[in-house]
Each structure stands twice: as C-alpha cells, then as structure tokens.
Amino acid sequence: MTRRTVLERLAAMTDAVQRETASIDALVAELDADRNSVESHLVGLAECELARIDPDDTARVTITGEELLALDPEGVLVVDSVTAVTEYERAEIYDGPE
C-alpha cells in the first residue's frame, strides 16, 4: 500500500468541498490494511495538506489533495513533507486546534 493509494481511496470516500468525512476504520476496511499503516500515511498526507484528520477519528481529502489527483500524474507520486514536524504541530494536524 502506498500513500498515493490511501489518498486515492480517501478521495473516493470523501468530499473536500462538502467537507464529507469517512471514519478511519472505514478507510482501513476499504484498503484491507493495517490501521497503523493507514494512520501513518494519513498523517503524512495531512502534513502536506492533502488530507485532514479530525478529532472524531474521521478524515477527508482536502481541495489540494483533490486537485493533485486531478492532475493525474503518471508513475510514482512522492508525497512527503519538506520539513520535520514537531510533536506539537503533529498534534495540531491530528487533533485540530485547541
């Protein structure tokens, strides 16, 4: 399973404009994958602002994520944050602002 696969499946299950989310459990089931692996990919996508993880254990694709997929890049798509994220920033990404 690749990060791109997670992004594509998340985009198929959610809607950025309507802010429709899917539970992480549903995404895990859809991908037939290990929850820790899926969460790791989701955090990486969120760090790049391609996905949003909400405190209620749901996630959705962002408009940026939808636009990236719409470009339909062929071959390998590398999605990784440019800078290291501190634990505080990671909590903001995962849990949202306080």
MDTraj code that builds the backbone (N, CA, C; nanometers):
import mdtraj as md
import numpy as np

residues = "MET THR ARG ARG THR VAL LEU GLU ARG LEU ALA ALA MET THR ASP ALA VAL GLN ARG GLU THR ALA SER ILE ASP ALA LEU VAL ALA GLU LEU ASP ALA ASP ARG ASN SER VAL GLU SER HIS LEU VAL GLY LEU ALA GLU CYS GLU LEU ALA ARG ILE ASP PRO ASP ASP THR ALA ARG VAL THR ILE THR GLY GLU GLU LEU LEU ALA LEU ASP PRO GLU GLY VAL LEU VAL VAL ASP SER VAL THR ALA VAL THR GLU TYR GLU ARG ALA GLU ILE TYR ASP GLY PRO GLU".split()
xyz = np.array([
    [0.0843, -0.1172, 0.0000],
    [0.0000, 0.0000, 0.0000],
    [0.0892, 0.1241, 0.0000],
    [0.0553, 0.2179, -0.0851],
    [0.1327, 0.3415, -0.0946],
    [0.0504, 0.4587, -0.0404],
    [0.1177, 0.5673, -0.0166],
    [0.0492, 0.6884, 0.0285],
    [-0.0483, 0.7355, -0.0787],
    [-0.0100, 0.7185, -0.2036],
    [-0.0994, 0.7574, -0.3125],
    [-0.2274, 0.6743, -0.3100],
    [-0.2149, 0.5453, -0.2824],
    [-0.3316, 0.4588, -0.2733],
    [-0.4257, 0.5071, -0.1643],
    [-0.3700, 0.5450, -0.0508],
    [-0.4512, 0.5964, 0.0602],
    [-0.5204, 0.7254, 0.0176],
    [-0.4475, 0.8149, -0.0482],
    [-0.5061, 0.9409, -0.0940],
    [-0.6178, 0.9156, -0.1947],
    [-0.5952, 0.8269, -0.2888],
    [-0.6973, 0.7972, -0.3897],
    [-0.8228, 0.7384, -0.3263],
    [-0.8062, 0.6449, -0.2347],
    [-0.9216, 0.5821, -0.1698],
    [-0.9950, 0.6846, -0.0832],
    [-0.9183, 0.7670, -0.0099],
    [-0.9792, 0.8704, 0.0737],
    [-1.0592, 0.9671, -0.0128],
    [-1.0058, 1.0051, -0.1269],
    [-1.0750, 1.0970, -0.2177],
    [-1.2036, 1.0339, -0.2719],
    [-1.2020, 0.9032, -0.2937],
    [-1.3217, 0.8346, -0.3429],
    [-1.4303, 0.8269, -0.2356],
    [-1.3880, 0.8281, -0.1093],
    [-1.4824, 0.8107, 0.0019],
    [-1.5307, 0.9424, 0.0627],
    [-1.4634, 1.0546, 0.0312],
    [-1.4945, 1.1810, 0.0971],
    [-1.5085, 1.2929, -0.0056],
    [-1.5425, 1.4114, 0.0428],
    [-1.5556, 1.5269, -0.0451],
    [-1.5029, 1.6505, 0.0268],
    [-1.4050, 1.7161, -0.0331],
    [-1.3431, 1.8330, 0.0297],
    [-1.4380, 1.9523, 0.0343],
    [-1.5080, 1.9784, -0.0738],
    [-1.5947, 2.0955, -0.0807],
    [-1.7110, 2.0815, 0.0172],
    [-1.7716, 1.9646, 0.0211],
    [-1.8841, 1.9394, 0.1111],
    [-1.8390, 1.9039, 0.2531],
    [-1.7073, 1.8889, 0.2688],
    [-1.6475, 1.8511, 0.3977],
    [-1.7023, 1.7199, 0.4507],
    [-1.7304, 1.6284, 0.3578],
    [-1.7772, 1.4954, 0.3950],
    [-1.6578, 1.4114, 0.4345],
    [-1.6679, 1.3490, 0.5500],
    [-1.5578, 1.2692, 0.6019],
    [-1.5929, 1.1211, 0.5986],
    [-1.4927, 1.0406, 0.6234],
    [-1.5101, 0.8961, 0.6398],
    [-1.4360, 0.8565, 0.7664],
    [-1.4859, 0.7566, 0.8338],
    [-1.4156, 0.7108, 0.9534],
    [-1.2847, 0.6439, 0.9109],
    [-1.1870, 0.6561, 0.9963],
    [-1.0587, 0.5912, 0.9676],
    [-1.0780, 0.4406, 0.9626],
    [-1.1658, 0.3868, 1.0473],
    [-1.1950, 0.2430, 1.0432],
    [-1.2508, 0.2011, 0.9079],
    [-1.3393, 0.2827, 0.8503],
    [-1.3945, 0.2511, 0.7180],
    [-1.2855, 0.2543, 0.6114],
    [-1.1948, 0.3501, 0.6225],
    [-1.0830, 0.3585, 0.5278],
    [-0.9920, 0.2367, 0.5409],
    [-0.9645, 0.1971, 0.6643],
    [-0.8819, 0.0780, 0.6894],
    [-0.9475, -0.0450, 0.6267],
    [-1.0779, -0.0590, 0.6467],
    [-1.1508, -0.1734, 0.5900],
    [-1.1500, -0.1695, 0.4372],
    [-1.1703, -0.0511, 0.3833],
    [-1.1715, -0.0331, 0.2369],
    [-1.0369, -0.0715, 0.1757],
    [-0.9298, -0.0377, 0.2449],
    [-0.7951, -0.0671, 0.1955],
    [-0.7488, -0.2073, 0.2345],
    [-0.8232, -0.2721, 0.3248],
    [-0.7851, -0.4031, 0.3776],
    [-0.6398, -0.3998, 0.4242],
    [-0.6135, -0.3030, 0.5124],
    [-0.4757, -0.2781, 0.5559],
    [-0.4694, -0.2640, 0.7072],
    [-0.3484, -0.2603, 0.7576],
    [-0.3213, -0.2402, 0.8990],
    [-0.3529, -0.0956, 0.9362],
    [-0.4233, -0.0761, 1.0472],
    [-0.4631, 0.0586, 1.0896],
    [-0.3429, 0.1498, 1.1102],
    [-0.2360, 0.0991, 1.1715],
    [-0.1180, 0.1827, 1.1952],
    [-0.0573, 0.2317, 1.0646],
    [-0.0548, 0.1471, 0.9639],
    [-0.0013, 0.1874, 0.8331],
    [-0.0875, 0.2963, 0.7702],
    [-0.2184, 0.2771, 0.7769],
    [-0.3098, 0.3761, 0.7195],
    [-0.2963, 0.5087, 0.7933],
    [-0.2929, 0.5041, 0.9254],
    [-0.2786, 0.6275, 1.0033],
    [-0.1472, 0.6978, 0.9727],
    [-0.0416, 0.6210, 0.9561],
    [0.0885, 0.6795, 0.9223],
    [0.0807, 0.7535, 0.7887],
    [0.0182, 0.6924, 0.6906],
    [0.0020, 0.7577, 0.5604],
    [-0.0881, 0.8808, 0.5721],
    [-0.1942, 0.8702, 0.6514],
    [-0.2833, 0.9848, 0.6691],
    [-0.2106, 1.1031, 0.7323],
    [-0.1294, 1.0769, 0.8323],
    [-0.0528, 1.1845, 0.8964],
    [0.0411, 1.2486, 0.7946],
    [0.1089, 1.1667, 0.7142],
    [0.1959, 1.2203, 0.6096],
    [0.1194, 1.3053, 0.5103],
    [0.0004, 1.2608, 0.4718],
    [-0.0827, 1.3385, 0.3802],
    [-0.1293, 1.4686, 0.4454],
    [-0.1652, 1.4614, 0.5729],
    [-0.2081, 1.5815, 0.6451],
    [-0.0941, 1.6809, 0.6582],
    [0.0280, 1.6312, 0.6787],
    [0.1439, 1.7200, 0.6890],
    [0.1675, 1.7954, 0.5590],
    [0.1256, 1.7377, 0.4492],
    [0.1390, 1.8023, 0.3179],
    [0.0104, 1.8746, 0.2765],
    [-0.0847, 1.8807, 0.3673],
    [-0.2129, 1.9462, 0.3438],
    [-0.2926, 1.8828, 0.2302],
    [-0.2783, 1.7512, 0.2161],
    [-0.3542, 1.6773, 0.1159],
    [-0.4724, 1.6041, 0.1795],
    [-0.4710, 1.5924, 0.3108],
    [-0.5802, 1.5284, 0.3846],
    [-0.5994, 1.6028, 0.5159],
    [-0.7144, 1.5831, 0.5743],
    [-0.7466, 1.6423, 0.7044],
    [-0.7915, 1.5298, 0.7963],
    [-0.7337, 1.5234, 0.9152],
    [-0.7728, 1.4259, 1.0157],
    [-0.8448, 1.5021, 1.1264],
    [-0.9658, 1.4609, 1.1563],
    [-1.0456, 1.5284, 1.2579],
    [-1.0396, 1.4540, 1.3910],
    [-1.0652, 1.5247, 1.5003],
    [-1.0569, 1.4636, 1.6337],
    [-1.1552, 1.3487, 1.6567],
    [-1.2612, 1.3422, 1.5769],
    [-1.3607, 1.2362, 1.5961],
    [-1.3257, 1.1078, 1.5215],
    [-1.1971, 1.0917, 1.4874],
    [-1.1465, 0.9708, 1.4212],
    [-1.1997, 0.9559, 1.2786],
    [-1.2181, 1.0712, 1.2137],
    [-1.2563, 1.0718, 1.0735],
    [-1.1505, 1.1473, 0.9944],
    [-1.1565, 1.1328, 0.8643],
    [-1.0612, 1.2013, 0.7766],
    [-1.1315, 1.2361, 0.6464],
    [-1.0707, 1.3296, 0.5746],
    [-1.1212, 1.3641, 0.4417],
    [-1.0066, 1.4168, 0.3578],
    [-1.0251, 1.4100, 0.2287],
    [-0.9305, 1.4689, 0.1356],
    [-0.9486, 1.6202, 0.1414],
    [-0.8437, 1.6948, 0.1126],
    [-0.8547, 1.8402, 0.1026],
    [-0.8726, 1.8774, -0.0441],
    [-0.9049, 2.0035, -0.0675],
    [-0.9159, 2.0507, -0.2054],
    [-0.7816, 2.0342, -0.2761],
    [-0.6732, 2.0623, -0.2053],
    [-0.5397, 2.0452, -0.2634],
    [-0.5176, 1.8995, -0.3027],
    [-0.5599, 1.8076, -0.2178],
    [-0.5464, 1.6650, -0.2482],
    [-0.6272, 1.6264, -0.3713],
    [-0.7499, 1.6785, -0.3799],
    [-0.8325, 1.6511, -0.4976],
    [-0.7687, 1.7076, -0.6242],
    [-0.7140, 1.8285, -0.6130],
    [-0.6508, 1.8915, -0.7296],
    [-0.5267, 1.8142, -0.7740],
    [-0.4483, 1.7655, -0.6788],
    [-0.3309, 1.6862, -0.7133],
    [-0.3718, 1.5606, -0.7901],
    [-0.4736, 1.4922, -0.7407],
    [-0.5205, 1.3716, -0.8096],
    [-0.5790, 1.4045, -0.9471],
    [-0.6414, 1.5214, -0.9597],
    [-0.6986, 1.5612, -1.0881],
    [-0.5922, 1.5829, -1.1949],
    [-0.4705, 1.6149, -1.1507],
    [-0.3605, 1.6301, -1.2463],
    [-0.3256, 1.4970, -1.3115],
    [-0.3667, 1.3880, -1.2466],
    [-0.3451, 1.2519, -1.2955],
    [-0.1992, 1.2272, -1.3334],
    [-0.1086, 1.2495, -1.2381],
    [0.0328, 1.2258, -1.2690],
    [0.0584, 1.0772, -1.2915],
    [0.1356, 1.0478, -1.3942],
    [0.1685, 0.9087, -1.4229],
    [0.2905, 0.8672, -1.3424],
    [0.3008, 0.7397, -1.3157],
    [0.4174, 0.6876, -1.2443],
    [0.4092, 0.7117, -1.0957],
    [0.5233, 0.7228, -1.0356],
    [0.5332, 0.7365, -0.8907],
    [0.5032, 0.8797, -0.8500],
    [0.4260, 0.8932, -0.7455],
    [0.3946, 1.0234, -0.6893],
    [0.4492, 1.0251, -0.5476],
    [0.5498, 1.1077, -0.5233],
    [0.6107, 1.1161, -0.3917],
    [0.5396, 1.2251, -0.3134],
    [0.4847, 1.1869, -0.1993],
    [0.4138, 1.2807, -0.1144],
    [0.4780, 1.2742, 0.0229],
    [0.5541, 1.3767, 0.0549],
    [0.6218, 1.3815, 0.1842],
    [0.6415, 1.5270, 0.2215],
    [0.6368, 1.5528, 0.3505],
    [0.6548, 1.6903, 0.3944],
    [0.8001, 1.7317, 0.3769],
    [0.8209, 1.8589, 0.3571],
    [0.9545, 1.9120, 0.3331],
    [1.0330, 1.9242, 0.4626],
    [0.9671, 1.9621, 0.5685],
    [1.0356, 1.9827, 0.6955],
    [0.9832, 1.8876, 0.8003],
    [1.0642, 1.8657, 0.9022],
    [1.0208, 1.7824, 1.0136],
    [0.9111, 1.8547, 1.0900],
    [0.8168, 1.7798, 1.1383],
    [0.7059, 1.8360, 1.2133],
    [0.7275, 1.8038, 1.3609],
    [0.7140, 1.9057, 1.4441],
    [0.7305, 1.8847, 1.5878],
    [0.6100, 1.8086, 1.6416],
    [0.6237, 1.7535, 1.7600],
    [0.5122, 1.6812, 1.8211],
    [0.3927, 1.7743, 1.8404],
    [0.4179, 1.9013, 1.8747],
    [0.3091, 1.9968, 1.8906],
    [0.2353, 2.0153, 1.7583],
    [0.3098, 2.0342, 1.6508],
    [0.2478, 2.0524, 1.5200],
    [0.1745, 1.9257, 1.4777],
    [0.2316, 1.8096, 1.5068],
    [0.1668, 1.6834, 1.4725],
    [0.0326, 1.6732, 1.5458],
    [0.0283, 1.7136, 1.6725],
    [-0.0963, 1.7111, 1.7479],
    [-0.1978, 1.8052, 1.6850],
    [-0.1527, 1.9213, 1.6368],
    [-0.2435, 2.0155, 1.5699],
    [-0.2998, 1.9541, 1.4423],
    [-0.2148, 1.8841, 1.3679],
    [-0.2597, 1.8214, 1.2442],
    [-0.3600, 1.7112, 1.2746],
    [-0.3298, 1.6307, 1.3737],
    [-0.4142, 1.5157, 1.4030],
    [-0.5389, 1.5539, 1.4821],
    [-0.5217, 1.6388, 1.5838],
    [-0.6324, 1.6697, 1.6735],
    [-0.7024, 1.8008, 1.6426],
    [-0.6439, 1.8820, 1.5581],
    [-0.7014, 2.0118, 1.5279],
    [-0.6603, 2.1137, 1.6321],
    [-0.6896, 2.2386, 1.6077],
    [-0.6517, 2.3435, 1.7026],
    [-0.7258, 2.3262, 1.8339],
    [-0.6632, 2.3744, 1.9405],
    [-0.7241, 2.3608, 2.0733],
    [-0.8421, 2.4516, 2.0907],
])
top = md.Topology()
chain = top.add_chain()
for i, resn in enumerate(residues, 1):
    res = top.add_residue(resn, chain, resSeq=i)
    for name in ("N", "CA", "C"):
        top.add_atom(name, md.element.get_by_symbol(name[0]), res)
traj = md.Trajectory(xyz[None], top)
